[in-house]
Amino acid sequence: MDGIGLSVRGHRKKEEGQGPDDVRGQNPRAEDVLLEVPIEPSRTRRSPKSSTVFEPLRIYLHYDESVLNLPTEKQLFVNSSLLPEAAGYWEDVLRVARTEAPIRLRRKCTSSFYYYRNEKKTVACDRGCRAETNCGETIIPADHLLQCSYCLTSDDCYTSGEQGEGVKDADFILYVTAISTKRCDSVDTLAYAAHCQQEALLDRPVAGYVNLCPSALSTHRHDREILFSTVKHEILHALGFSVGLYAFFRDENGKPRTKRNRYGKPISFNKEFGYYDWDRNTITTVLRDDWWTGEGKNEAMTGTHTQNPVYSRMTLALLEDSGWYKPNYEKAEELHWGRKLGCDFAKKSCGEWINNKIGKGELPTPFCNEIKHDGQKSLGVARCTSQRDSLAICNLVPYKKEFQWKLPNSTIRQDSRCELEGNNRDGEDILEVPPLNLTYLNYKKKVSKELIQQKCKNIQELFRIQVYGTSSRCFDFKQPWRERKCGRHSCQNGTLYVAVHDSNFYPCYYAGQHVHIRRITDGWLREGIIVCPACDEFCSQCKEHEKTNNYIGNY
């Protein structure tokens, strides 16, 4: 935020941006972020308008002493697996205009004022620098810092202290800590991250931090997967997917997408939320630190950790629109959520979508409207996920008393909630997560006996006639089985074939066709009807078949 000061010989005394005490999402306070970090660009890029060569991103990991103080098993997991793999993922996905010189970071000033030389994009503190400069919970090593540049008046400037060697062969420094902070008090917080310094030429973040909540660190196999997914998500906030950075985005020619003032900063600073406002030609809708769950569901950059998270082309496209990165779109993962459902699904509220579908006598897929449980007999209806790779159950639960809507975050769209009849609401964060089918058993996962016993009172009932494996998919069954089952599938000569445990394969000629199953398993008669899905849900090549009334199945 620009203050008022005396301009002499091209200098301007300015005040550092001030933000609120609270931190919304991953957005750091403005005073915690230092801009104008001077880094020598590569020979191929001396100005924002020159041609650019993009090369794989290089992330330097610096581990704080707090990580080294973790128990040995957790320390090894963090140092040798969790952080290298999470950072390595983004090094593999993103390319950047590299710098030639080492990264040397700015020192924080003793006051909130500084002097700025516009033509050189250099900054000097007013009267001196702090003894220590932090990035998140980390005290930045002196070897990573520039000399202290300071001025007593606009034409009386000095440098003091030693200049560090900096970090060579890196495009981004990530400081890793494991400290039990106030933000870690929430049982839902595993880790958090943000950027802390941005370079002078294009405003790209060049330093950031991630703090791992020690109580959430676990080396169990299942917990490792969730932690890996979470840390990847948090690192991306530090790299650029942050509401505090949208106003700094640039186009493909390096030109700012948001108008700048004479000091090269975005024109408007939002004191309420603590970030610079972006122009509508930068982002035309309300954006937060994450995609909304109703629009992205299992997109990894939604605000809630969801099952089987993926980084889709949508997220990679936003990173490309920053002007700082060129993503490798071949690394994008497929987002099935909302696929081929049209503009109504993307633009209207989930409540309107559900009500319209129910009015037409259709299932409200991919949302749901079945009660998860009523506390008595019903334990919910199992359904297939939209990609048919898992069994799922609706997360909608009844509230015993009248529900009062609250809007704690003004950035949430007023029409984003699901307006369902009665007091039935989704069992997750009410505003952020619409009623969804949540996976409880995945055909690909090896399920331990202990886990099965926790989830199912009758293990034999779970596995009768079902098949789990890489060729298994979830099929709808007609009554008397009011449930879904995992079975095998095969694609042969343009026709989909399905089977259950130890049965023959039967052809599915068209969507909705019935395949009759009648067999005795372990002394139990199992009888039901598989409802065939569409061939193109499973097979890359499909033939057109005429509908038939012939009996298909076993007798």
BALO-801695 format. One line per 4 residues: number of its first residue (from 1); for each residue x, z, y of C-alpha. Coordinates in steps of 0.05 Angstrom, whole numbers, plus 5000, padded with zeros to 4 digits. Last residue first. Layout:
// BALO-801695
NUM = X:Z:Y ~ ...
END
This chain:
// BALO-801695
555 = 4383:4701:3609 ~ 4442:4682:3652 ~ 4439:4647:3719 ~ 4406:4587:3751
551 = 4332:4573:3738 ~ 4314:4504:3764 ~ 4273:4501:3828 ~ 4322:4454:3861
547 = 4344:4439:3932 ~ 4384:4375:3939 ~ 4458:4382:3946 ~ 4503:4363:4005
543 = 4577:4370:3988 ~ 4625:4421:4017 ~ 4699:4419:4034 ~ 4735:4479:4067
539 = 4699:4529:4022 ~ 4678:4601:4036 ~ 4628:4604:4093 ~ 4621:4529:4087
535 = 4582:4537:4022 ~ 4526:4575:4055 ~ 4511:4642:4022 ~ 4474:4646:3956
531 = 4425:4704:3946 ~ 4447:4739:3883 ~ 4388:4764:3842 ~ 4383:4827:3801
527 = 4387:4860:3733 ~ 4435:4911:3706 ~ 4414:4943:3641 ~ 4459:5003:3627
523 = 4495:5015:3561 ~ 4563:5008:3592 ~ 4542:4942:3624 ~ 4481:4905:3599
519 = 4466:4839:3634 ~ 4415:4802:3675 ~ 4440:4763:3736 ~ 4397:4709:3768
515 = 4428:4663:3821 ~ 4379:4649:3877 ~ 4388:4594:3930 ~ 4388:4619:4002
511 = 4444:4573:4025 ~ 4449:4511:3981 ~ 4479:4488:3915 ~ 4507:4555:3894
507 = 4536:4543:3825 ~ 4545:4599:3773 ~ 4611:4626:3748 ~ 4606:4664:3682
503 = 4605:4740:3680 ~ 4658:4794:3670 ~ 4644:4827:3737 ~ 4602:4784:3783
499 = 4606:4709:3794 ~ 4598:4656:3847 ~ 4610:4581:3851 ~ 4611:4540:3916
495 = 4609:4464:3909 ~ 4653:4411:3941 ~ 4689:4392:3877 ~ 4703:4465:3859
491 = 4706:4524:3906 ~ 4709:4592:3871 ~ 4679:4660:3884 ~ 4685:4730:3855
487 = 4639:4788:3868 ~ 4630:4848:3914 ~ 4560:4874:3918 ~ 4507:4885:3971
483 = 4448:4932:3970 ~ 4374:4939:3958 ~ 4382:4918:3885 ~ 4310:4909:3862
479 = 4310:4868:3905 ~ 4352:4808:3928 ~ 4427:4813:3930 ~ 4473:4791:3987
475 = 4544:4773:3968 ~ 4611:4803:3988 ~ 4674:4765:3970 ~ 4726:4770:3915
471 = 4782:4719:3908 ~ 4837:4768:3930 ~ 4810:4823:3885 ~ 4753:4871:3871
467 = 4697:4853:3824 ~ 4630:4888:3817 ~ 4588:4891:3754 ~ 4588:4967:3754
463 = 4641:4992:3802 ~ 4602:5037:3848 ~ 4555:5065:3796 ~ 4614:5085:3753
459 = 4644:5124:3810 ~ 4581:5165:3820 ~ 4587:5214:3878 ~ 4620:5160:3920
455 = 4661:5168:3984 ~ 4706:5226:3968 ~ 4712:5208:3894 ~ 4732:5138:3914
451 = 4786:5164:3960 ~ 4815:5208:3904 ~ 4814:5150:3854 ~ 4854:5108:3903
447 = 4825:5043:3929 ~ 4872:4983:3930 ~ 4848:4944:3989 ~ 4829:4870:3986
443 = 4755:4879:3972 ~ 4746:4927:4030 ~ 4702:4988:4025 ~ 4671:5027:4083
439 = 4668:4973:4135 ~ 4625:4988:4196 ~ 4563:4947:4211 ~ 4553:4953:4285
435 = 4506:4987:4334 ~ 4539:4976:4402 ~ 4605:5010:4419 ~ 4626:5025:4491
431 = 4564:5058:4519 ~ 4548:5108:4464 ~ 4619:5121:4439 ~ 4605:5118:4364
427 = 4542:5137:4326 ~ 4500:5082:4354 ~ 4434:5105:4382 ~ 4364:5115:4355
423 = 4322:5156:4402 ~ 4263:5110:4405 ~ 4268:5035:4414 ~ 4336:5003:4425
419 = 4366:4984:4492 ~ 4437:4968:4472 ~ 4481:4982:4532 ~ 4518:4928:4569
415 = 4465:4917:4622 ~ 4493:4967:4672 ~ 4562:4937:4663 ~ 4616:4989:4655
411 = 4663:4992:4715 ~ 4625:5052:4743 ~ 4651:5096:4687 ~ 4612:5159:4671
407 = 4545:5122:4662 ~ 4499:5172:4629 ~ 4437:5156:4588 ~ 4395:5216:4567
403 = 4371:5217:4494 ~ 4307:5253:4477 ~ 4317:5302:4419 ~ 4333:5295:4346
399 = 4380:5236:4355 ~ 4378:5184:4300 ~ 4441:5148:4277 ~ 4463:5075:4280
395 = 4531:5062:4249 ~ 4505:5009:4202 ~ 4540:5004:4134 ~ 4591:4955:4109
391 = 4617:4923:4046 ~ 4678:4879:4058 ~ 4705:4808:4060 ~ 4640:4773:4076
387 = 4665:4746:4143 ~ 4603:4774:4178 ~ 4609:4840:4140 ~ 4563:4848:4080
383 = 4508:4899:4080 ~ 4497:4969:4052 ~ 4432:5002:4070 ~ 4433:5073:4094
379 = 4439:5141:4062 ~ 4364:5151:4057 ~ 4340:5214:4022 ~ 4344:5270:4074
375 = 4390:5272:4134 ~ 4361:5208:4161 ~ 4422:5164:4149 ~ 4456:5103:4178
371 = 4390:5080:4209 ~ 4383:5004:4205 ~ 4385:4964:4269 ~ 4447:4920:4261
367 = 4493:4877:4303 ~ 4527:4814:4275 ~ 4472:4799:4255 ~ 4404:4819:4283
363 = 4369:4799:4218 ~ 4314:4749:4231 ~ 4238:4756:4237 ~ 4238:4719:4303
359 = 4221:4783:4342 ~ 4277:4818:4305 ~ 4326:4767:4330 ~ 4303:4772:4402
355 = 4305:4848:4399 ~ 4376:4849:4372 ~ 4402:4800:4424 ~ 4368:4837:4481
351 = 4398:4902:4459 ~ 4466:4870:4450 ~ 4465:4852:4523 ~ 4468:4778:4543
347 = 4529:4737:4560 ~ 4569:4727:4496 ~ 4511:4726:4447 ~ 4469:4683:4492
343 = 4527:4635:4500 ~ 4530:4613:4428 ~ 4533:4646:4360 ~ 4586:4600:4331
339 = 4635:4658:4319 ~ 4609:4723:4349 ~ 4661:4765:4314 ~ 4703:4722:4267
335 = 4767:4730:4309 ~ 4822:4692:4275 ~ 4893:4717:4287 ~ 4939:4684:4338
331 = 5010:4672:4313 ~ 5003:4597:4318 ~ 4984:4610:4391 ~ 5057:4626:4407
327 = 5045:4657:4475 ~ 5079:4633:4539 ~ 5087:4694:4584 ~ 5094:4714:4656
323 = 5042:4670:4690 ~ 4989:4724:4677 ~ 4944:4669:4651 ~ 4988:4665:4589
319 = 4974:4738:4575 ~ 4899:4726:4583 ~ 4905:4667:4534 ~ 4939:4712:4483
315 = 4880:4760:4486 ~ 4828:4705:4475 ~ 4871:4670:4423 ~ 4859:4731:4379
311 = 4899:4793:4364 ~ 4863:4823:4304 ~ 4838:4892:4286 ~ 4816:4904:4214
307 = 4771:4963:4231 ~ 4762:4984:4303 ~ 4804:5025:4351 ~ 4763:5030:4414
303 = 4780:5000:4481 ~ 4780:4929:4455 ~ 4850:4898:4453 ~ 4853:4892:4377
299 = 4793:4845:4374 ~ 4750:4879:4321 ~ 4688:4881:4365 ~ 4706:4833:4421
295 = 4643:4824:4461 ~ 4607:4888:4443 ~ 4674:4925:4443 ~ 4688:4908:4516
291 = 4758:4878:4524 ~ 4809:4929:4548 ~ 4844:4955:4610 ~ 4783:4938:4651
287 = 4756:4871:4675 ~ 4694:4859:4717 ~ 4683:4784:4722 ~ 4714:4725:4758
283 = 4786:4743:4748 ~ 4840:4710:4790 ~ 4794:4667:4833 ~ 4754:4730:4845
279 = 4814:4759:4880 ~ 4848:4821:4852 ~ 4846:4891:4880 ~ 4910:4932:4878
275 = 4907:4996:4837 ~ 4891:5070:4846 ~ 4818:5073:4826 ~ 4788:5102:4890
271 = 4845:5079:4935 ~ 4835:5006:4918 ~ 4892:4969:4953 ~ 4874:4902:4984
267 = 4921:4847:5006 ~ 4963:4839:4944 ~ 5037:4849:4961 ~ 5087:4797:4987
263 = 5104:4836:5050 ~ 5066:4788:5094 ~ 5003:4801:5054 ~ 4987:4768:4987
259 = 4927:4729:4962 ~ 4912:4737:4888 ~ 4931:4681:4839 ~ 5003:4686:4863
255 = 5042:4620:4855 ~ 5091:4618:4797 ~ 5075:4546:4780 ~ 5034:4564:4718
251 = 4992:4612:4760 ~ 5010:4683:4778 ~ 4981:4751:4760 ~ 4999:4809:4807
247 = 4926:4829:4821 ~ 4915:4836:4746 ~ 4971:4886:4739 ~ 4937:4954:4749
243 = 4879:4932:4704 ~ 4929:4927:4647 ~ 4945:4875:4594 ~ 5015:4862:4622
239 = 5073:4886:4579 ~ 5056:4960:4585 ~ 4984:4949:4560 ~ 5013:4906:4505
235 = 5056:4964:4482 ~ 4992:5005:4474 ~ 4958:4956:4427 ~ 5021:4949:4383
231 = 5025:5025:4382 ~ 4953:5032:4359 ~ 4959:4980:4303 ~ 5022:5013:4277
227 = 4990:5081:4281 ~ 4928:5058:4242 ~ 4971:5026:4188 ~ 5016:5087:4183
223 = 4955:5133:4176 ~ 4935:5096:4112 ~ 5004:5102:4082 ~ 5016:5174:4100
219 = 5074:5183:4149 ~ 5034:5218:4201 ~ 5042:5225:4276 ~ 4978:5249:4309
215 = 5004:5319:4325 ~ 5066:5289:4357 ~ 5026:5246:4407 ~ 5068:5184:4415
211 = 5085:5167:4487 ~ 5098:5094:4504 ~ 5137:5074:4565 ~ 5148:5016:4612
207 = 5201:4972:4642 ~ 5207:4899:4663 ~ 5135:4886:4685 ~ 5131:4817:4716
203 = 5124:4817:4792 ~ 5147:4744:4796 ~ 5212:4748:4836 ~ 5219:4823:4849
199 = 5215:4854:4779 ~ 5162:4907:4761 ~ 5173:4980:4743 ~ 5130:5033:4708
195 = 5088:4998:4655 ~ 5038:5037:4614 ~ 5030:5070:4546 ~ 4987:5117:4505
191 = 4990:5145:4435 ~ 4945:5176:4381 ~ 4888:5197:4427 ~ 4822:5210:4392
187 = 4835:5284:4380 ~ 4840:5292:4455 ~ 4895:5343:4472 ~ 4945:5286:4473
183 = 4927:5270:4545 ~ 4950:5340:4564 ~ 5019:5324:4537 ~ 5049:5338:4469
179 = 5113:5297:4475 ~ 5138:5242:4430 ~ 5174:5194:4476 ~ 5194:5120:4474
175 = 5220:5084:4535 ~ 5208:5009:4530 ~ 5256:4964:4569 ~ 5234:4892:4578
171 = 5272:4826:4583 ~ 5334:4848:4546 ~ 5403:4821:4532 ~ 5438:4875:4574
167 = 5409:4942:4596 ~ 5440:4968:4660 ~ 5514:4982:4673 ~ 5494:5037:4721
163 = 5511:5036:4795 ~ 5546:5098:4818 ~ 5523:5141:4875 ~ 5507:5123:4947
159 = 5485:5062:4987 ~ 5475:5061:5062 ~ 5429:5037:5118 ~ 5428:5048:5194
155 = 5389:4989:5222 ~ 5318:5011:5203 ~ 5335:5084:5212 ~ 5364:5135:5163
151 = 5365:5082:5109 ~ 5372:5086:5033 ~ 5398:5047:4974 ~ 5413:5091:4913
147 = 5455:5052:4864 ~ 5415:5017:4809 ~ 5393:5053:4747 ~ 5399:5044:4671
143 = 5464:5084:4666 ~ 5430:5141:4702 ~ 5385:5150:4642 ~ 5310:5145:4659
139 = 5276:5213:4652 ~ 5220:5198:4603 ~ 5148:5224:4605 ~ 5123:5161:4641
135 = 5183:5127:4671 ~ 5222:5179:4709 ~ 5273:5177:4764 ~ 5318:5238:4775
131 = 5358:5264:4834 ~ 5309:5232:4881 ~ 5333:5180:4930 ~ 5350:5184:5004
127 = 5332:5181:5077 ~ 5275:5130:5073 ~ 5289:5090:5010 ~ 5315:5019:5012
123 = 5281:4958:4982 ~ 5303:4886:4974 ~ 5260:4824:4972 ~ 5315:4784:5006
119 = 5272:4751:5060 ~ 5225:4811:5064 ~ 5275:4867:5074 ~ 5235:4930:5058
115 = 5248:5001:5082 ~ 5216:5059:5045 ~ 5165:5114:5055 ~ 5134:5161:5004
111 = 5192:5209:5009 ~ 5250:5228:4963 ~ 5252:5156:4937 ~ 5250:5136:4864
107 = 5310:5098:4837 ~ 5302:5025:4820 ~ 5318:4996:4751 ~ 5378:4957:4728
103 = 5362:4902:4678 ~ 5426:4865:4658 ~ 5437:4797:4689 ~ 5416:4731:4659
99 = 5340:4738:4660 ~ 5292:4706:4611 ~ 5230:4666:4627 ~ 5185:4695:4572
95 = 5160:4679:4503 ~ 5109:4721:4466 ~ 5088:4725:4393 ~ 5152:4743:4356
91 = 5177:4792:4408 ~ 5106:4820:4408 ~ 5109:4835:4333 ~ 5180:4861:4339
87 = 5156:4915:4387 ~ 5108:4941:4335 ~ 5158:4933:4278 ~ 5215:4966:4315
83 = 5169:5022:4340 ~ 5137:5042:4274 ~ 5192:5027:4224 ~ 5263:5052:4234
79 = 5257:5097:4294 ~ 5186:5123:4287 ~ 5187:5130:4211 ~ 5257:5160:4212
75 = 5235:5212:4263 ~ 5173:5228:4223 ~ 5213:5242:4160 ~ 5267:5281:4198
71 = 5219:5327:4235 ~ 5216:5306:4308 ~ 5272:5328:4355 ~ 5301:5257:4360
67 = 5234:5233:4387 ~ 5235:5287:4441 ~ 5306:5265:4459 ~ 5278:5200:4485
63 = 5286:5136:4446 ~ 5303:5073:4485 ~ 5276:5009:4454 ~ 5299:4943:4486
59 = 5246:4888:4481 ~ 5269:4815:4480 ~ 5215:4762:4490 ~ 5227:4695:4456
55 = 5247:4639:4505 ~ 5211:4604:4561 ~ 5248:4553:4602 ~ 5220:4546:4672
51 = 5218:4492:4724 ~ 5225:4516:4796 ~ 5165:4541:4836 ~ 5177:4616:4827
47 = 5248:4609:4851 ~ 5318:4610:4820 ~ 5294:4590:4750 ~ 5337:4547:4705
43 = 5399:4587:4723 ~ 5366:4649:4694 ~ 5339:4701:4742 ~ 5382:4756:4772
39 = 5341:4820:4772 ~ 5322:4859:4834 ~ 5266:4909:4819 ~ 5216:4896:4875
35 = 5161:4943:4851 ~ 5163:5016:4829 ~ 5102:5044:4792 ~ 5087:5118:4790
31 = 5061:5118:4861 ~ 5008:5067:4841 ~ 4980:5113:4787 ~ 4985:5084:4718
27 = 4926:5046:4686 ~ 4920:5060:4612 ~ 4848:5082:4615 ~ 4832:5113:4682
23 = 4886:5161:4705 ~ 4862:5218:4749 ~ 4902:5242:4808 ~ 4883:5184:4852
19 = 4932:5131:4875 ~ 4982:5125:4931 ~ 5021:5062:4944 ~ 5090:5072:4975
15 = 5092:5074:5051 ~ 5129:5021:5090 ~ 5186:5015:5139 ~ 5197:4941:5153
11 = 5264:4907:5161 ~ 5273:4836:5188 ~ 5322:4857:5241 ~ 5278:4915:5265
7 = 5205:4926:5247 ~ 5181:4997:5261 ~ 5130:5026:5213 ~ 5057:5026:5193
3 = 5042:5034:5119 ~ 5029:4980:5067 ~ 5000:5000:5000
END
